[in-house]
Amino acid sequence: MQVKEGSFERANCPVERTLEVIGGRWKVLILRELFQGVKRFNELQRAVNGITQKMLTQQLREMESNGIVHREIYLQVPPKVEYSLTPLGKSLKPIIESMHEWGVQHINLS
């Protein structure tokens, strides 16, 4: 462990970074929808059962700031906003698929 300016600093961990980007209750479900293609906000909210508007907005902003989601704003009336995956976001698909397969294989063990 490294000490910096009197505080402890953890070494970078790639797995921890991955979990920061896709972790939580909602992000994987949002990714699942965006793997299927471009979605508007309301489409995502309907598809991700139980997510509130506030939480979806927060999760999409975090995913956008991490470079995995792209937000396209169309200046029209009414305003139109579409969400899609960036190339970095698309690169998460095999990871999510592997997590899915692991879950299928181990779901009956608990």
N, C-alpha and C positions, 0 to 999 in steps of 0.2 A: 504494500500500500504506500502511496506517495503522500507526502505532507506538503501542502502548499499554503503559505501565509497563515499558519496556525490552524488550518482545518484539514480534515482528511479528504482525499480525492480518490475516487475509485478509478482504476484503470478502465479504459474503454473495453466493453464486452459486446461483440457483434450480436449475440443472441438477445442480450438486454436491449440493444438498440432496436432490433426487429420487433420485440414485444412492445416497446414504446410506441412504435409506428402503427402496429396493427392490434395492439392489446385493447382490452375492454370488452364490454358486452355488445357494442353496436358496430364497431368498425369492420369486423369480418362479415357481418350481414350486409353492410353497405357495399363492401367489395364484391360480395356474391352477386348483388344486383348489377353493379357496374361492369362486371366481367361479361355480362350479357349485352352490353352496349350503352349508348348515351341515354341518360335519364334526366327528366326534369325533377325539381324538388318534390312536387306533389306525388309523382310516381314513386319516388324513393320512400316517401313517408307512408304511402299505402302498402308498399311491398315489405317494409321492415315493420312487422307487427309490434305495436306497443311503444314505438319511439315517439317522443314528443317533438313538436316543431323546434323548440329551443335546443333539445339535445341533438337533433339531426343537424341543425345549423352549426352547433359547436363542433360536432364530429367532422363534418365536411370542412370546416375552417382549419381544424387541426391537420386533416389529411391533405388539404391544399398547401398548408405551410410546410408539410413534410415532403411535398413534391410528388405525391402519388395520385392526387385528384386535380383535374383541370376544371375551372369554372368559366363557362362562356356566357357572356351577357350580351343579349341582343337588344339594341335600343329601339324599341317599338312600344306601342300602346296596345294592350297591357305589356309590361316588361316581360321578357322571356329569358330564363336562365337554364342552361343545361350543364350537367356534370358528366365527366368522362374520366377515364383513367389515362394517366400519362404513361409513357413507356416504362418508367420506374414502377408505377402502379401495376401495369400489366405483368411485370416480372415477378410479382407476388403470387400469380396464379398457381404455379407448381408447388409453392410452399403451402398455400391454402388447401390445394388438392391432397397433398401429403398428410396434412393435419386431418382432413376429412377421412382419408383411408385409415389412419391410425385410430380415429374415433370409432369408425365402423367396426374395426377388428376388436376393439377393447370395450365397447359400450356395454356388453353383457357381463363384464367382469366385476362391476361394482354392485 
